[in-house]
Each structure stands twice: as C-alpha cells, then as structure tokens.
C-alpha cells in the first residue's frame, strides 16, 4: 500500500511528537490504531452485506432566490 523509508518515518514521528507532545503521543497512537482496526472490520463486513439506499420524495419544492447587482454599487 504505502512504502515509507526510515528517514520519512522518523520525520513523521518527530512532527507528531512536536504537535502532540510526549504525554499525549501514546494516547493518539492508541486511538489511531483502534480507528484503523474498526475501519478494517467495517470493510470486511461491508462487502458481504449490501446496503439498499432509497431517496425520500420531497414534500415541497425548494425555493430559489435571485439577487441582482445594481450598476451603482460597482
């Protein structure tokens, strides 16, 4: 998928350390790992279960507003 070399990974880690600080970095990593795991689980179950989406009819039409620009306001 992605191929990062060692200097690129170190640069990303240093930037994350500066942005989040050493106290929050483990929490951010844990949350990111959980998010990726949930995404993967969702992708696996999403392929076997088709989703049917139906649009609801609109009760009343949408009103449009036209604004004319005066020549004096230029």
Secondary structure as GFF3:
##gff-version 3
##sequence-region A 1 74
A	DSSP	alpha_helix	6	48	.	.	.	ID=ss1
###
